[in-house]
Amino acid sequence: MGRILKWLGIGIGALVVLALLAVAIGWFWLNGKIKSHMTLPDNNPEVSSLLEYREQVSAPESAINLSYELDLTQPGALTHPPEERRPWTRWWWPGGDVSAETACAQLAAFDAKGFGGVEIQAFAAGLDIDSDEIQASIRSFGSDEFNAELSEVMACASDLNFDLYLNHLSGWPAGGPQVPVDEGLRELRFSEKTVSGGREVSFDLPAPKAGFGDHLMAYGEMAFSHASPGADLNNFVPELGQLVSVVAAKKIGGKRDGSPMVATDTVELDGATAIVLTDRVVDGRLSWDAPEGEWVIVSAWSQPSGSAPVLVAGDSSGFVVDHLDTEILGGHYAYAFGERTGLSAHYGEGFTGFFNDSIEFMADRLGTPDILEEFESRRGYDLEPHIPAVFVDVRDNFYVRDVARVYAAPSFKLTGNDERIRFDYQKTISDLLVDRFVGGSADWAEARGLLSKGQSYGMDLDAIQALGRNHIPEMEQLYGGGSEFSLKLAGAAGLLYDRPVIASESFVWSEMGYAVSPARIKAAADKLFLSGVNQILYHGVPYDSDRPEYAEAFGEMGWHPFHGSGGEFNYSGNYGPESSIWNTLEEINTYLVRSQNLLQAGKPDADVLIYYPFLGFPSELSISEQAKDLFLFMGAMPDEVDRADKEASGSIPFVKLPEIEKLESTLWLERLMPIVKELDERGITWTWVNDDALTHRLDTLNTDQKILLFDAPWIELESAQALAAISDRVAIMGRTPTRQPGYLDHQVRDAQIADIMRVLEANRTLSDAGALQAWAKGNFVFAGASTVRRVTRVQSDDSAIHFLSNQSATATRVTVDVTLDEGSSLYAFDPKTGQTFKFEEASQGQVELAFPALASLFLIETPGELPGAVVYESLPIGEGISLTEWSLKAGTFEAELESPLVDAASLE
């Protein structure tokens, strides 16, 4: 998940302290200390190749079908949904320190509270227990004894008809102590050498040097090791590199700085003089008759990143597995879940599938040994003469780039088309991740009757396509501030790639441990539903150990990995027996299962698809001034103190960075916000559409869905051609794209795009909100602006299920204009009370609805008769109770208020 780990913040912040240390005790000592944190740890055991664990299996006759059609006419269909529609919870285990008896009792308690599934995530977070025996038990995760206990828990899950998913192993990203370093995640690195031409040059190619990202991660590891001795984050292993390419080009300007902490030292080369020299290397030695001039020879290497998964419950962390090698990945899954574990006996019964958390790599620049072949196959031209342009420090490092918002300048400049080359490279990495990792995971699962779930975002990739390649796309409410803009990545994946179930890690916010109320949970669930999510996954519930050492270490609140006496974090939430929420869960989950029952039926629908032109989603949206006004942004309820992340100020000692205020994608989203608000306020539904869906999935969509190009900086030619074929459904607002993002034949293809866009622009250009609403509205629209929002599902019997929620703490009334199909009737269903209402014939076509604060309601258009329906009566809107005298006391803080209660965070 996209959590901002406190220890990494400490690591980067620790540079201030390190600056003082350098003065006090000397830079050479400090530099040596830093380098020691880049080397492979001594506690990694010798392990076999993961390829040895690969299995050959016969695929099941058919894949698991998650599609669901709801017979609305059956008694109890709405009020008593099947257990399969219940919410799930993330279930945190303290590594291997679990007993099947205790876990099975907790599963039974989950069942009684209305849960229908769990995701088990076992790791070593916040487990500061002073017991060698318990620490050894925590580190026993993955042992034969642990797997035997887990097998018993799976049997209990089967008896309860529970869905049970496993994390790939322990910690994240996928990996562990069983991964040899040379089968770990690989990255593309470079080395360089400057030579004078006019002579024969011959030398051994230098190995890459540790760079900006390596040093930043070493600082982080130094800081983290104080809290977790022996912890490993990243390692620099050039000795295991494989040569990919050698290119020479004349130097124009720039100079490499002697300090690795300078991220602005771009060296400029003359791209027109680039010469590929790879075939002139023999046994690592280059021999070349260099022409006159000053030449820079750039060698590209694919080497293991040496990055480790975090919070692994083991004697060592091991390494993140190579996500871009399907064979190695298959061995990894066989090691984790295959015949050797004994867990295969539960495939499909007690063991539903596995999940992968968000993509949080610590690599500099992902790359594979076959990157040149894959690039040419996918992008249509030879990368090798341009390869120096792709090198950008920390380009694929989630923690440095996304969390710390630290950006580096390119290592080389070749031509004015470098950004196009870099886009094509990133798109190729995106393709490989989707095909080899996300697709490879789904294929491995499907062959065994399992399901693969994934939070396939966190770096610059086509997140919509990646999410759609999972059997179940999964989002999280923490990422991107929990805005609808990020949550709808999963909603779009469900709609565009026909994924009926769309999950989200839910009710998780920073700085809100034990501060979540039932009202906030309901509001957050509604926001997820409105974004297209239809499967809630609580974040989460800890394993409730009955061992006395836990009570001694953690007190009556128990162990909670993301908040509490043993942890370094403050995230919501613990929704287990120790929390104030536990006793309300039956009521909350009744609301959720009734809602999910309707929202998993049929298929998602949207009035408008908005073209999303970027790779990746900017997590820096959490600092946006414009975004903080979004409902429940960063978890803030209406009238709460602004909870948006604060942008870091000041400089980092030793570090020199380019001046980048915000990413282009962030600025684009900020410009889009008032546009989608105009749609939302009229009940017009929207979600994203990506290039892959435009070129490969348009024929699977409803023919009345409209597509909006808003202020797009570029578009792929194939996407433009697809839009030209359905021009009557396309509108343009803002600037019109006139170019492609990539390099191949760009002058010709840019001109073709410009021609297509001129036609589309002449056909329909929207200039204001009124024109947008008039074009976008369908057969269901609000008569005026409202704080109520809508999402819709459609069934094969032509039933339409509309979920409406008031995203405001103020009661409101709304008039809905709805055009019913002949023979259909309109009903309302209140998932909170279970009441069903029917609208009188005379009122159909326009209905008046009343919504108390934060209330929700389903409107159902259907040709069938819903049993037990009574004539619709508005939900009561009262004035509420105003309490104006309050006494607050928390520790040493006291306050007397003679006014309505405000957010205590605003009091001084």
N, C-alpha and C positions, 0 to 999 in steps of 0.2 A: 504494500500500500504506500501511497505517496506521503508518508509521515516525515516530518522534519526531525530527524533523530538529534536528540540533544547533544550527544557526544560529538557529532560532526560539527555542530555549531560551535562547540567548545574548541574543536580542533582548529577551525579557521580563526576563531577569536583568539586562540592561544598564540597566534603570531605576534601579538602585542607583547606578551610575556617573553617570547623567544627573542624578540628584538633586544630587550633588556639583557637577556642571558648572553646574547652574542657580544654585547659590549662588556659584560662583566667577566665572562669566562673564555671568551675567544670564539671567533667564527669557525676555526678549524675543528675544534672539539664539537661544536654544534652541528657542523656539516657532516662530520663522521657519524654522529648520533642519528641524524636524519637518514643517512644512507643505510644504517643498520635496520631501519624500518622499511626498507625497500627489498630486503633479501628474504628468501624463502625461510619460513620458520623451521626450527629444528624438530618440532613435535608432529610433523606430518608423516604418517606411516607410509611404508612401501606398499603400494596397492596394485592390483592387477588392472589390466586394461578393461574399461567398461565394455568393449566389444566382445569380451568373453562371456558376458551375461546375456547377450542377445538371444531371443527366442523365436522360433518359427511356430506360428499358430494358424489355425484355420479360422477365417473370419466368420462371425455369425451370419445366418442366412439373411438377416435384415438389420438395418441400423435401428436404434431406439427412436421411436416416434414420440416427440414431445407435443405434437399438435393436440388441441383440445377443443371440442365443440360442446357447448353447454345447452342442454335441453331446458329452455326457460319455462316450459309449460309444466314441468314435473313439480309436484308438491315438495317444498323444502329445498328446491334447487338453489335458491338465493340465500335462505336463512341457515341451512345446514350443509355447507359445502363438503366435498370429500376431503379426507385428511391430506391427500396429495397436494392440496392448494395452500397448506399452512406455511407460515414463515419459517425460516431457518435461523440458526445462530452460529457464529464463529465460536468454536470451543477451544480455548487455549489450554494446552497441557504443559506441565512443568517437565519438559523433556520426557525421559523414560520413567519418571517416578510416579507411576500410576498403578492402580490395581483394578482388575476387571470388575470386581465386586462393587467397588465404590463408583466406578464409571457407569456401570449398568444401573445402579440406583439413581445416578444423576440423569441418565437418559430417561428413566421412568418419570422423574420429576419434570423434565422438559416436556414429555408427552402430556402430562397433567396440566401444564401451563399453556398448551396449545401450539407447541412447536412441532414441525414435521420433519426436520432435518438438521444436521450439524456439519460444519466444516472443522475438522480437527487440525489445529496448528500447534505442533509441539516445538518448543524452543526454550532457550535459556535467557529469559528476560525478567529482571527484577527478582532473581532467586538467590538473595543474599542470606543463606541459611548456614549457620555455623555447625555443620555436621558433615564429616568426611563421608559417612555412609550414605547420606541423602544426596550429596553432591555426586557421588559415584553412580547412584541410581538415576539421577537426572541425566548424566552423561551416557547412560546405558541405552539411550534411544537407538532403535534399529537393531538391537541385539536379538538373538533367538528368543530370549526370555520376554523381551518387550513385545515382539511380534506375536508370541503366544497369548499375551494379555490382550493385545489389540484384536486378535482373532476372536476371542471371547466377547469383546465389546461389539464386534460386527455381528456376532450371532444374536446378541441382545437387540441390536438395531433391526435386524431382520424380523425378530419376533414382534417388535413394535411397529413394523412397516415404516421404519424411519429411513430417510435418505441419509447416507453417510459418505462424505467426501474427505479425502486426505490431502493435506499439503504434499507437494512433491517429495519432501522429506522434512528436514528441520531447518528453520531459518529461511532466508530468501536472499537473492534470487536462487533458482534451482541449482543445486550442487551439493557439496558435502565432502566429508573426509574420504569417501570412496572414489573421488574424481582425481586421477593423476593430473599433475600440472599441465602436461602436454596435451591433455584432452579437455582442458578448461577453455573458457571463453577466449576467443582470439581477437587481436586488434591489429591494425595496420600502423606500422611505425616507419620512420625514415632515419637514414643517416646521410651525411653530406660531406663533400670534400671539394675544396676549391683548387683548381689547377690552372696553370698558364699553358696556353696552347702553342702551336707551332713546333710540336715535338711528340715523340712517342711517350705515353705515360703508362706506367704499369704499377699497380699497388693492390694490396689486399683490401677489400671493401671494409670500411669501418662498421662496427656494430652500432645500432641506435644508442643514444644517450638518454638517461632519465631526464624528463622534461618538467614543465610547469605543473601538470596534473599529478605526476608522480610525487613531487615534493609536497604539494598541498595534501595529498592523501597520507603521506608520511607524517605530516604535522597532525592530522586527524587521528592517526593510529597512536602517536605518542600521547595525545591527550586521552584517548579512549583507554589506553593500557593502564592508566592510573586507576580507573574504575573497574577494569576487567583485565588483570595481568595476563600477558601472553596472547591477548586478542590480536587477530590478524585482519587487515582490511585489503591491502593491495601489495603486490610484489612486482619487481621489475626483472624480467628474465630474458634478456636479449640473446643469451646463449642458446635458447631453444627456437630462435627465429628461423624462418624459411624465406629465402630470397624470392621476391615476386617480380621486381622490375628494377632496371637501372636506366636512368635518363640523364642526359647532359643538356644544359642550356646556358647561353651566355648570360653573364651577370650584368644587370643594368644599374642596380643600386641597392641600398639597404645593407644592414650589417647585423649578424647574429650577436646578441648581447652575451656577455660572459656569465651573467646571472640567469639561472633557470627560472627565476621568479618574475622575469620580464616577459609579458605576454603580448607585446606590441612590436617585436623585432622581426617584421616581415622582410624577407629578402626578395627583391624584384628581379625576375628573369625575363629574358626575351623569348616569349613562347614560340615565335616564328623560327627560332634556331634550334628548337628541341630535337634531340637525336636519341633514339632508343638504342641502348648499348647492352641490353640483357644478354644477347647471344655472344657477347665478347667476354663473358665471365666464365672462367674455368677454375673449378675448385676454390671459389671465393675470391679469385684474383682477376681484376680487370686489366686488360691490355687494349690500348686505343691510341691511334694516331690522331691526336687532338689538333684541330685547325687553330689558326691564330686567334688570340683573344683570351679573356678571363672566363673560365667555365666553372659552373657549379654542377657537380655530379651528385645526383640524388638517388639513393638506393631505397626501395620500398621493401619492407619485410612484414610477413605475417608471423606474429609471435603470440604466445599465450599472454593474456593480460595479467595473470597471477592474482586476479581479484578473488576474494573470498566471500561466501555468503555470510550474513550477519546473524548473530544470536543463535548459532548452531549449538544444539545440546550434544556435545561430544568432546572428546579429549583434544580434538583439533577442529578447525573450521573447514579444512580442505579448500576446494576451489569451486567457483561457479562453473557449471558444466558448459561445454561448447553448444550454444543454442543454434548455431548455424551448421551443425553436422548431424543429419538425421540418424545416421548409424550410431554415433556416440550417444545421442539422445535416447534412442531405443534401448541401448544397453543400460543407460541410467534408469529408465523406467522399469526395466526388467529387474534391476538390482533392488529398486525401491518396492515394487509391487508384484513381482513375478513369482514363478514357481518356488524359488529358493526361500521365499518369505512365509509360505503357507497361506498367504492372504488370497491367493487365486481361488481357493475353495468358496469364497464369498462373492466372487464377481457377480454383480447384478442383484444379489440378495444379501443385504447387509453392508455391501461395499458398492456404492453407486458410481463413484468415479473419483477423479482427483482435480485439484485446482492449482493454478499458478497465480501468485500475487503479482502486483504491478511490476513492470520492467524497470528495475532500478539498478542499472549497471554502474560500475566504477571504472569502465574502460575509457581510454582516450578517444580512439577512433576504431570502431568495429571493422574487421576485415577478415577475409578467408584466404587460404592458399589458392583457391580457384576464382578469386574475385575478378581477374581480368577476363576470363572466359564467360563468367556469369554476366558481367557488365556488358560485354559486347553482344551477347545473346539477347539481353533484355532491353538495352538502350540503343542498340543498332550501330555503334561505332566503337573504335578502339580507344580505350581509356589511357593506354600506356604513355603516349606523348604528353598527356595532360595531368598525369598522376600527381606531380608536386602540388597542384592546386587543391587537392582534397585534404591536405593536412592542416588541421586546426586543433590546437590543444583542447582537451576536455570536451570535445564536441559531443561525445556520447556518455559523458559522466553525469549521471542524474544528480548526484549529491552536490557537485560543484556547480554545474550549470543551472539545474532547475531549482534546487533548494537554496543554495547560496547566491544564485543569480550572478555568477562570475563568468564572464565571456572573454575569450581570447581572440586575438587577430589571427588571420591565416598565416601559416608559416612561410608561404611563398605566394608571390603574385606573378602570373604569367601573361594574361590578357584581360581585356574587358569582359570576357565571357566566363571568367572563373566561377562566378556564382551559379551559372547554368551547369557547369561541370559538377560543382558541389551538390546541386540539387539532384542531378542524375545519380551521383554516387549514393546520396542518402536514400533515394528512391530504390536503388538496387539493394541496399541493406534492408530497407523496409520489405521488399519482395522476398528476400531470403528469410527474414524472420517470420513472415506470414507463412511461407511455404514450408520451411524446414522446422521451425519451432512450433508455431501455433498449429499449423496443419499436421506436422509430425506428431504432436501430442494428441490431437484429435484422432488421427489415424490409428495410433497405438491403442488408444482407449477403445475405439469403435471395434477393432478386431477382437476385443475381449468382452464385448457387451457392456463396456463402461462408458461414462460420459466425461468429457474434458471441459472444465470451466476455466476462464482466464480473464484477468484484468490486463488486457493486452495494450497498454499505453505506458507512458513514462519516459519515452524518448521520441525523437522526431521520426515517426513512421506513420503510415496510413492507419491511424488508430481505428477508424470505422471498418475498414477491410479486415484488419487484424482481429478486432472484437468479433466480427461476423464469421470468422473461420473457426471459432470455438463452437462446441455444441450449445453452450450457454455463455453468452457474453456477460461479463460482470464489471460493474463500475464501483466507485466508492464515493461516499458523501464528503470525504475530506479533500479530495483532489480538486484543484482549481477553485477553491473556496466553496465547493458544493453548489456552484451555480448551475442553472439549467443548461448553460452552454456546454459545460463539460459532461454533465449527466446524459445529455442527449446524444453523445457519441455512442453509448450503448443502445439507447432507444433507436437511433438511426440504423445501427447494425442489425437490430431485430427486424426492422421493417424492410431494409434493403436486401438482407441475406436470408430472410425467411427463418429467423430464429424465434420460435414461439415464446420461450421463457427468457426473460432478461433480468438478471440479478444485480443487486448492489449491496456492498458492504455499507451498512446503514447506521445512522445515529452516532457518528463519530466526528468529533471536533476537537481542535487543539485547545488546551487550557480549560477544559470543561469536565475533568474527572469528578464524578459524583455530583454533577450540577445539572443533570438532565431531568426534566419533568415529563409526566405522561402527555401533557399538552404539547410539549416540544416534539416528542416522539410522533404524535399524530400529525402535527404540521409537517414534520420532516418526511414522514411516509407519504403524505399527500403530494409533496413536492417531487418525490421520486416517481410516484405514479404519473404525475403530469409530464414528466420527462420521458416516459415510455417504459420505465422499470416496472416489472410486475411480480418480482420475487424478492421480498425483503430478507436480508441477512443481517441479523443484529451483530454489532461489534461491541461486545461479545459477552461471553460468560467464561470465567476461569474454572478449571477443574477444581473441585472442592475437596481438598485432601483432608483426611481425618487423622493424619499423623500429628502428634502434639508439637513437633518442632515447627510446623507451619503456624500454629496458633501463637507459639512463643515468638516467632520472627515477625509475624505480620499483624498480630492482635485480632480483635473481634471482626475486623473488616476482611481478613483473609488476604490471600495472594491475588494481586491484580497486576498483570505484566506492564500495563501502560499508565498506572497511577498507584501510588501507595508508598509505604515505608521502604519497600525493597527496590523500587524502580527509579529510573532517571527521567521519567516521562510524566506528562499530565494530559492525557487524552481520555475522552469518554469512550465507552463507558463500561462499567461492570453492571450487567443486568441480571446477575445471579442472586441467590438467596440473601447475600449480605447487603444488597442494595435496597433503596427505598422503592424501586420500581417493581421488584419481584412480585409483591402482592397485588399489583395492578395488571399483571401480564395476561391473565385470562381474559379480562375485558378488552385490553389493547389487541390481543391476538385474535379475538373474535372479530373485531373490526377489520383487521388485516386479512384474515382468511376469507371473509366475505368479499372484500374488495379484490383480492388476488384471484378469487374464483371467477369473477367477471372479467378482470383485466388479462387473464391468461387465455380466455376464450377467443376463438377465431384468430384474426390477424390484426396487427396495428395498422392504423390509417393516419394520414395527415393531409391537410388541405394544400400545404405548400412545402416543397423541399428547397432548402437554401443551400446553394453551392458552397462547400467548404474547400478552399483552395490550398490549404497548407498541409505539410507533413508535421504531425505532432500537435499537441495542444499546450498553450503556455500556462504552466502552473503559476507563473508570476501574476496571473489575473487576481490572485489573492491580495495584491497590494493596490489594485485599481480603485481610484476614487469613484469612478462611475459605477463599478460593480458593487460597491458597498451598499447601494440603495436597493439591490435585488433582495427579494424576499428570502429570509433565512440564510443570507450570505454569511459564511463562516459560522453558521449555527445561531446567529443573532435573531431573537424573536423581535416583533415590532416594538419600537420604543426602547429597546435595549441600547446600551452604549455600543458605539461602533467597535466591531471586533475584527475589522480587516487587518491583515498583516501590515506591519509598518516596514517601510523600505529602509534598508540599512543605510546609515550615513557614515561619512568619513572614509578614510583609506586604510588599506591593510599594509602593515609594515613589510618591507622588502618587495612588495608586489606592485607591478606597473601594468595597468589594464587599459584597453581602448575605451573610449567614451561611447557607451551604448545606454540610452535612456530606457527604452522599452523595445521589445521585439515587435516586428511588423505585424505578427499575428495578434498580439495584444492590442495594438492600436486599431486594427481592423475590427476586433470584437467590440471595442469601445464605441466605434462608429456605428456598429450594427445594433447596439442595445436599444436606442430609441426606436429603431425600425421594428424590431420584433415586439416591442412593447405595444405598438399600434395594432399588431396582429393579436397579441394576447388579450388586450383589453376588449376586443370584439369577439372573443371566443373562437378565433381562427387558429387552427392547429398548424404547427410547423415542426420540422426536424431537418437534419443535415442530409446532404447527398455529396458523395465524393466522386472523383474521376473514375475509379474502378466501376462503381455502380452505373454511372452514366454510360460507360462504354460496354458493359457486360450484363447489366441487370434491368435495363429500362423495360424490357418486354415482360418482366415479372410484376411490374407495378400497375396500379390502377390507372386507367386511361384518362381519368379526370384529375389526376394529381398535377399541380402546377409547379414550375421550377423558377426560382428567383436567382438571378445573378446580381449580387449586391457588391458594388465597388471592388470587384475582383481584380487583383493585380495581374493575373495571368490565367490561362486555362489550357489544358492539353488539346491539341488539334482534334484528336479522336472524340473528345467530349464535346467540342464545338460542333463537330459534324453530327453527332448524335442529337444535339439540341436542335440543329437546323432541320432535322427530320420530323420534329414535333414542335415546330415553331409556334403553333397556335397555343401551346401551353407554357410558353417561356416569356418572362418579362425581365427587363434590365432596369436597375436603379443605381444611381451613382456612376462612377467612371466605368467605361466599357473596356474589358480586357482586349488587348490587341497583340498579345504575344504568348508564346508557350514558356514554361519555366525552364525547360531543358535546352540542350545544345544541338542535338541532331538536326541538320539542315535548317537551322533556326531562321535564316533569312527568308527562305521559301515558305516555311511553315508559319512563321509569324505573319507573312502577307496573306496566307490563306485564312488564318484566324481572323485577321482584321476584316477581310471581305465578308466572312460569315457573320461577324458581329455587326457590321454595318446593316446587313439585312435584318437581323434580329432587333437591332436598335430601332430601325424604321418601323418594324412591325409593332413593337410595344415597349415604350419607355415610360416608367413611372416617375413622376416628379415630386409627389407629396403623399402624405399619409392617407388622404381621402382616395386618391387614385389607387394606392396599394390595397386598401381595404375593399374597394369596389371590385378590383380584379381578383383578389384572393378568396373572397367569401364563397362558401358553397351552400349546401342545403340546410346548414345549421349555423346560426350566427346570432350574436347578441345585438339587440336593437341599438344599444348605446354602449359607451365605455364602461367597464366594470372591473372590479378587483377579483372577480371570479375567473378562473382559468379552466381549460378543458383539454381532455385527451380522449381519443376514440379508438375502439376496436370494432371490427366487422366480422360477422359470421357468414358461413356459406348459405344459410337460409335467409340472407338479406337483413338479419337483425343488426342493428347498430347500437353499440353500448358506449354511452358517453359518461365519463367521470368528470364531475365539476367540483371545484373546491375554491372557497373564498380565501385568497391569500392575503388576508388583512385581519387585524384585530378589531376592526369596525364592522358591524353588521351592515348588510347591503341587500338590495332587491335588484333583480335583473329580469329583463324581458327577453325571451328567446324566440327568434323567428325560426321555425323548423318546417320544412316541406317533407311530408310523409309520403312514402310509396303507397300506391293504392292497396287497400286491404290491411295496412299496418295500423297499429295503435301505439300510443305513447304512454309509457309508465315511468314512475319514479320509484327508486329504491333507496332507503336510508340504511347504509351498512352498519351504522351504530346501533340502531334500534331493531333492525330487521323488518321494518314496515314497508309494504309495497302499496303504491298508489296508482290510480289510473286517472288520466285527464278526461274530462267530459268532451264529447265529440265537438261541441260548439267551440271549445277553447283550443282545439288542436289547430296547428298552424302558427299560433302565437301563445306562449304560456308565460305566466308571471311566477317567478320563484323568489323566495325569501331565504337568505343565508345569514344565520348568526355569525359571530366572529369565528373564523377558522373552520367553519362547518363545511361539510361535503355531501354530495348527493349523486346518485346515478340517474340518468335519463336513458330509457331503453326504448328504441323503436323496434317493433317486432310484429310479424304477421300472426303470431300465436297469442293465446290468452294466458296471462300470468295469474296463477291461482292466488286467492286470498287478497286481491287488490281492493282497496277502498278508494273512495273519491279523494283526490289530492287535497291536502290542507297544508298551508305554508308552515314551515318550521317556525316556532314562536321566536320573535325578536323582542327581547326585553331590554330595559334600560340598564340592567346590570346593577351591581352593588358598589357604591363608592365608599371605601373605608379611608378615613382621613387622619386617623390617629394610630401611629405605629411606634413601637419600641424595638430597636434592633440591637442585638448584642452578639458578637462573635469574637471570642478570645478577649483581647483588651479593647476591641473596637466597640463603641456604643454610640447610638444616635437616637434622638427623639424627633419624630416627624409629625407635622400637623398638615399633611397633604397626602394625596394619593401616593401609594408606594411606588418608588422609582427604582431603577436598577442601582443596587448598592455600589456597583463599581464606579458610579458617577459621584459618589459622596466623598468628601475629603475628611 
